[in-house]
Amino acid sequence: EAKIQDLVPEPDAAALRRSIEYHLKYTTGKDPSAATLTDWRLAVSRAVRDLVIAPWFETTQRVYTEDQKRVYYLSMEFLIGRLLEDAILNLGLDDKLRSIVGNFDVDYAALLTDEPDAALGNGGLGRLAACFMDSMSTVGLAAYGYGIRYNHGLFRQSFENGWQAEEAEDWLRQTHPWEFERPEAHYPIGFGGAVSVDGAKATWTPAETVLAVGYDTPVPGWRGRWSNTLRLWSAKPEREFDLEPFNRGDYMAAAAPSVLAETISRVLYPDDTTAQGKELRLKQEYFFTAASLADIVRRFLAHHDDVAKLPQSIAIQLNDTHPAIACPELVRLLMDHHGQPFETAFEIARGCLHYTNHTLMPEALERWPTDLMGRVLPRHMALIERIDDHHAKSVKRPESVKILDGGEVRMGDLAFIGARRVNGVSALHTELMKQTVFKDLHELHPERVVNQTNGVTPRRWLYNCNPALRSLLNDTIGETWVTDLDRLEALLPLADDTAFRARFAAAKDTNKRRLADHLKHSMGITLDPTAMFDIQIKRIHEYKRQLMNILHAAALWNAIRQNPEKNWAPRIKIFGGKAAPGYVMAKLAIKLINDIGATINKDPAMAGRLQIVYPPNYNVSMAELLIPAADLSEQISTAGMEASGTGNMKLSVNGALTVGTLDGANIEIGEAVGSDNIFIFGLTAAEVAATRAAGYDPASHIAAEPRLAEILEQIASGAFSPDDPGRYTDLVTNLREHDWFMVAADFSSYWDIQSKIDEAWHDRDGWHRSAVLNTARMGWFSSDRTIRGYARDIWNAGTAY
Ligand SMILES: CCc1ccc([C@H](C)CC(=O)N[C@@H]2O[C@H](CO)[C@@H](O)[C@H](O)[C@H]2O)cc1
């Protein structure tokens, strides 16, 4: 097999050094003696970016000349994180650049972390899209990502007296060196207005139009041998500036056109739980979807003339329902711009579209009021009615199956009916999808639903973020695991090798000390790296049950004080996660974690036994620091509610043991690593459903679990909030009377499994053995495997590697 380096000749150090100096002087216009850290970072970024250009152009050329089928991944979110270190490691330049930058007397580590995160997403869905982009390039699949170039990504989180505070994120304040503006890639996007129909021909005359302008970011695969494109759309006014009002001194009116237009791509909605139904959100969804489809059809027609052939040439993936307007939009383009009759247009469109569902939470399923849809997108509203009608006629469907219901457009049903394939993101989730939200549609179209269990990129989430383990793996089994993660199985026999286990444990210890140093520096707190790092990092949500985790911590606090002599495993519970700004219960949970944490951390009896840590502003870069340092991975959602999870995969492949419910991908992780190497507890999804159906009485469970009863009483009486004793009254009442997420039902089982974990921790060798087996058996959870699954089962597209 050709050595990768031969494909992309590595630049020698001198050439790299010259390129950095060139960019500092001539692109940034800075004399090295006056350059700031950011100037150096921009210069290094541009020097590295230059190396991605050739394979980028080659990829584009090759895809054109071979007329390869293209995949278009449409997502409202791409939770990318930082790009410089990822590109450097992808191209194998880290050692060279570390010394070159050092010779310029610049702190290499500081230069890498000077880059702001591209936080263009909320959580799982957005990060999955970013992992998929990396994998599509690495396996050599011709793909484009399409999204929105938000000026402001996910808010910055800080804690004010333990309460979450939000601040606008501002990643574009500095130049973003990885994007190329594409003024030529611009499309007018219409809103509102009216539709005139003469005969079969309909003409939509929008009331307002904004321009969508594309910004391209190259997405280099492993070793940069293939590079796809991420095209993000920015909203611009058709007319930059209105001189007339300006001349009469009405400056606001003069600027209004651009302010209004740019609002569309100004900020990411920080909500990943509840579809708010805001008009601006709908406009964002249509804006990027319409611009992407216009760009896709233009590119197709550049080399093809028969739109009926579209499904052979392209496959479009809808990342949840957020781009589901793509179905009526593509039908509109094919009918109104390419003269296709409705039935043909619909079949062509459906032949191109594929929909991924990421949640079964009713409140997260988008349903747009028909009057809002009709006002903002009148032509589409008419076509949605036609699609619904056409479906009703083409299949004998039960009354319950309909897109239009109670004055709302059900975007999940529209996406399902308008797609060729629909997939869930874990085996359990896909089954539950077929049994619940899409039960009737699945019965009508039994061939349409397939499963594609999520995955994560082993580049960012192992090779890049865990240098200690990376070098141990490379030394032990070579480097091929990076693009073929199943090769980690070569570690299996080494789980029984004491020397290897010791080196594996040493890598974990290195990562724990690195995290401890970082938190010492950023929060002024001291962590004992020999303690168990028990980590729960994800968006704050009641179904993810951070509450149950902190209730366990409080019960542990009581138990340790009641029995200080017992051989408690020293434990540091680390939380990370943001709450949607409007999500009151989630924000209360954050405050409770900080309140209980403050009480535990100032209790001398807890020294060396229990500590609570909650660093603010959890994001991709912080995850890259926390995940390699984890001993225990908390995946404790109410069974049936976490579609998959991806943090669970990242933590396990980095040698953390999982404590979790049989939910989402936890089940498949358990099957892969073996039941001896994972801690499963709690009700199953079926038991949760049955318990609900039978009528769930949390109070009876609380009465039967004195530890829980005691802690709830303490919380309700203000033991952790002396400054506001009644702060948690509602929270405790809700738990005692409703507890929709079954914290009370699962608490005893959770307490028991955590005691088992305490014992397991004392058998350090046994723990390390399980940790090695976790890493060794996580090959399946590479997003390369997931993408190969989509290419085979959904897109019918080839991969070069
Ligand atoms: C309309 C508001 C909104 C925005 C985003 C979402 C996302 C679908 C929420 C999300 O990120 N879901 C997560 O997707 C991951 C990737 O598939 C899964 O691993 C997680 O289990 C799922 O919660 C729902 C509702």
The ligand as a Gaussian input file, in Angstrom:
#p B3LYP/6-31G(d) Opt

LIG

0 1
 C      -35.522000      22.520000      17.493000
 C      -34.649000      22.441000      18.694000
 C      -33.737000      21.240000      18.643000
 C      -32.410000      21.400000      18.274000
 C      -31.585000      20.269000      18.262000
 C      -32.091000      19.042000      18.577000
 C      -31.156000      17.875000      18.498000
 C      -31.787000      16.769000      17.746000
 C      -30.815000      17.385000      19.815000
 C      -29.587000      16.490000      19.758000
 O      -28.486000      16.961000      19.687000
 N      -29.846000      15.176000      19.826000
 C      -28.742000      14.288000      20.100000
 O      -28.215000      13.823000      18.864000
 C      -27.068000      12.999000      19.082000
 C      -26.475000      12.648000      17.717000
 O      -27.263000      11.717000      17.062000
 C      -27.411000      11.749000      19.896000
 O      -26.245000      11.028000      20.142000
 C      -28.075000      12.160000      21.208000
 O      -28.530000      11.014000      21.894000
 C      -29.240000      13.091000      20.941000
 O      -29.791000      13.602000      22.149000
 C      -33.408000      18.876000      18.938000
 C      -34.254000      20.009000      18.976000

